[in-house]
Amino acid sequence: MNQSAASIHLPTDPNSNSKSHADSLNKKIMIIGSTCVDIIINIDHLPKTEEDIHPSSQSLALGGCAYNVASMVKRFGVPVTLISPVGTGFYGEFVAKELEKNGFPVAVHVPGQENGCCYCLVEAGGERTFMSYHGAEYTFRKEWMTPFDKYSYDMVYVCGLEIEEPTGLNLIEYLESHPERELFYAPGPRGIRIGKEKMERIYALHPILHINELESKELSGCTLAEDAAEKLCSLTGNTVIVTLGKNGTYCRERSGIAYTVPGIPTAVVDTIGAGDSHIGAVMASLSLGNSLRKSIHIANTAASAVVGVKGASLTEKEFREMSRCWGSRNKSSWCWA
């Protein structure tokens, strides 16, 4: 397999999805990571060994942490570039077609390596369990990303799933070469499996950490989310955002200020993409000039809307409905141009 033969496609302009001159003044965002096929299987409960169960339904959808984040950012009309390798095979063809359909040109095409998929087992209560088969979408080479340096970016997102892979060192080296970009890092559920050297190098970049309550406790060794956020903030020297499910979001800013932003009640369909949509909304809202506290409030609303629908992303119609509901409750705008 010769991954160096990967074809790179640059956007004509990182502001290509902006709606006006005012939009072009917003902070530009780069999202690096995976796009895969989510195979969503709805079941009553997770099966035990040798148990025979019958799923109530199954479907295919575009997913992957990076795509989910980029999709939410794009809904806000914020300039975003998605750098997500796409492989071959049925899943690769599905991903390429759906990316183009949703306004994301395939940035990196990797010939000779199949794209992977994610089996999403959704229980009756909406909780999900993932089984991921990794393919080309989790492989990264520094030279694939350097062509994008012809454009300037203010924020960059990466996920721990990509950092954990052997080629995660390539990602870290690339991030280290751009200390001027504000890094948003989501370690994810496998964050504790990332090697010490990699983790220390990521923390040395002073990322804004975005984690859920369980992840905060595992990464810090603390029993309370508040203590975990304080410890992780001391390690990164930057803000830590901890999502608490229906209880909202706890944030400890690098200044030392800490607060909880209440959650938005909703009927849960499934929780696929909740965290991805949350960090995407935070980044988009900050890009639009909102405060961090307001951005988290908006992100809580976005995540609530996502768990209220099937799959990891909102349609344009669903997003607009969410924004109208949020605006009517808060008597204020999203600060769109």
C-alpha positions, 0 to 999 in steps of 0.5 A, spaced: 500 500 500 502 506 498 499 511 502 503 517 499 499 516 493 493 519 496 490 525 492 489 532 496 484 537 494 484 544 497 478 548 497 478 554 493 477 558 499 476 557 506 470 562 506 467 558 501 461 556 505 460 564 508 454 567 506 456 575 507 463 579 508 461 579 515 461 572 515 468 572 512 471 576 518 469 570 523 474 565 526 476 560 521 476 553 523 479 546 521 477 540 523 481 534 522 479 527 523 475 521 521 469 520 517 465 513 516 459 510 515 455 509 521 451 503 521 445 504 526 442 498 529 436 499 534 435 494 539 431 493 546 438 491 550 445 489 549 445 482 548 449 477 552 453 471 550 449 466 546 443 470 546 439 471 540 436 478 539 432 481 533 433 489 532 427 493 531 431 497 525 437 498 522 440 504 517 446 507 514 448 514 516 454 519 515 458 519 521 465 519 525 467 525 530 470 529 525 464 529 520 459 530 526 463 536 529 464 539 522 457 538 520 455 542 526 460 548 525 457 548 518 450 549 520 452 556 523 455 558 517 462 559 519 468 558 515 470 550 516 475 546 512 474 538 514 480 534 513 478 527 513 481 521 509 477 517 505 478 510 503 476 505 498 470 500 498 463 500 499 464 504 505 469 509 502 464 510 496 458 511 501 462 517 505 465 520 498 458 521 495 455 523 502 460 528 503 460 531 497 452 531 497 453 535 504 457 540 501 464 537 504 469 536 498 473 530 499 480 533 502 484 527 502 483 520 498 487 514 500 487 509 494 488 502 496 486 502 503 478 501 505 474 505 509 472 503 515 465 503 519 462 504 526 456 499 528 452 503 533 448 499 537 442 503 540 438 501 546 431 502 547 433 508 552 437 511 547 444 510 550 449 507 544 455 503 544 460 503 539 464 498 535 468 501 530 472 498 524 478 503 523 480 504 516 483 509 511 479 514 515 484 514 521 490 514 518 494 521 517 500 523 514 503 530 515 504 532 508 497 531 507 495 537 511 501 541 509 498 543 503 492 547 507 497 551 510 496 556 504 490 558 508 490 561 515 486 558 520 484 560 527 481 554 531 483 547 530 479 540 532 482 533 533 479 527 537 483 522 541 481 516 537 486 519 531 491 521 536 491 514 539 493 511 532 500 509 530 499 515 525 497 520 531 504 522 532 504 525 525 498 529 527 501 531 533 507 534 529 503 538 525 499 541 531 506 543 534 508 546 527 502 551 528 502 553 535 498 560 533 491 556 532 487 555 538 486 547 539 480 544 541 481 537 543 476 531 545 480 525 548 474 521 547 472 514 551 479 511 549 483 517 552 486 513 557 489 508 552 493 514 549 500 513 551 503 518 556 508 521 551 503 523 546 498 525 552 504 530 554 505 533 548 498 534 546 497 538 553 503 542 552 499 545 546 495 548 551 488 545 548 481 547 550 479 540 553 472 537 551 470 531 555 464 528 558 463 526 566 466 519 565 472 521 561 474 527 566 474 522 572 478 517 568 483 522 565 484 525 572 483 520 577 478 524 581 471 522 583 468 529 582 467 532 575 469 539 578 475 536 581 477 533 575 476 539 571 481 543 576 486 538 575 486 537 568 486 545 567 492 545 571 495 540 566 493 544 560 493 551 562 487 552 559 479 551 559 476 544 561 469 543 558 465 537 562 458 535 559 454 532 564 448 529 560 441 532 562 445 536 567 448 541 563 455 542 562 461 544 567 466 549 565 472 551 568 476 557 564 483 558 564 482 564 569 479 560 574 472 561 574 468 555 574 460 554 573 455 550 570 450 551 564 444 548 565 442 542 560 436 543 556 430 537 557 428 533 551 426 526 549 432 522 547 431 518 541 439 516 541 445 519 544 449 518 537 453 525 536 451 528 542 458 530 544 461 532 537 455 536 536 456 540 543 464 541 541 462 543 534 457 548 537 461 551 542 467 552 536 462 555 531 459 560 537 466 562 539 467 564 532 461 568 531 464 572 537 459 570 543 462 569 550 464 562 552 458 561 557 453 563 552 457 558 547 456 553 552 448 555 553 448 554 545 451 548 545 447 545 550 441 547 546 444 543 539 446 537 543 439 537 546 436 537 539 441 532 536 439 527 541 432 528 540 433 525 533 435 519 530 443 519 528 448 524 529 447 530 525 441 535 524 438 537 517 438 544 515 430 544 517 432 541 524 437 546 525 433 552 524 427 549 528 432 549 534 435 556 533 427 559 533 426 555 539 432 557 542 431 565 540 424 565 543 426 562 549 432 567 550 429 573 546 436 574 543 439 572 537 445 567 535 449 573 533 449 571 525 450 576 520 
